[in-house]
Amino acid sequence: MTRLVVLASGGGTNLQAVLDACADGRLPAGVAAVVSNKAGSGALQRAADAGVPYVHVAPHPGEPRSDYDARLADIVSGFDPDWVVLAGWMRLLSMSFLGWFPGMVVNLHPALPGQLPGVDAIERAWREAQNGQRDHTGVMVHLVPDEGIDDGPVLATATVSIHPSDTLESLTNRVHGVEHRLLVETLATLCTTGANA
């Protein structure tokens, strides 16, 4: 069974999509652990509800990013992952972490390749649409080989139209629905092909 370790900072809806897909057989894998940098994150609660091991890894005050990432890598490696899945992980990872898991870190980003890197991508897309600058956005799943922001080798993409009547909430909900589907489909392909081997 392919072992996934999921890193998540927020509510954990993408984590839930992965947990559900593992449970019903759409994803031939198991979530070995969930790790969050936020103590009260929904992701940790979802892991607890699913009976999955979970760890809160808090940054120490003034701790350099590389030191935090080295601690994080030590914890994640202890769960022996085949893939490390960033599902709403809101910290940039340095080579102190990525160097431990070459070709194994998968990120989900709510924008198309080369567009809207970094935080608040859905909100920025919606604002650009309000200003007549775009009529669509999208979702991508990509590998994270280095410290670049949302620009690693692309594994899958999907386009999401922005309707004139969209509110930020309606667009966010639609993007999240696509995220859930695309992440599960992409992970299923990786688990089947063993692309990091």
Disulfide bonds with the S-S distance in Angstrom:
none
